[in-house]
């Protein structure tokens, strides 16, 4: 059973420890978290054993050009969508040659985006042969929503690692 701890830092440390033990790696693709997810991971001593890097794709054009999110996904579903989060996670995984890709996209506020209220967040985890997405409805201010997104994304990756045997 996955046990994450109570802080994003605790979750990050556990995820990185598990990845290093498995000889696996992770890369991040961030929008609303603006690099906070990568910073949370790199705050952990020894993170370089399994964290390979990340792409902060705040602008839609960067999601398309740097992460390979299809323009059709943006046009049909928007950037605050399950489809966009999944494409971001797959794109960063492929482009940075990581075992796992972890993506965040959504609305941190103060205003709604694409008709979605503040706190609407999609996270995605892409790994060998799978992609999982989760919709979050977070309360709070910008800082709280961004932090909550990081904790949820790291917990989702941790749960996926726990459910998949190594090798």
Secondary structure, DSSP 8 states (H G I E B T S, - for coil): -----SSHHHHHHHHHHHHHHHT--EEEEESTTTTHHHHHHHTSTTGGGTEEEEEE--SHHHHHHHH---HHHHHHH-SSSHHHHHHHHHHHHHHTT-SEEEEEEE--SSS-BTTB-TTEEEEEEEETTEEEEEEEE--S-HHHHHHHHHHHHHHHHHHHHHHS---
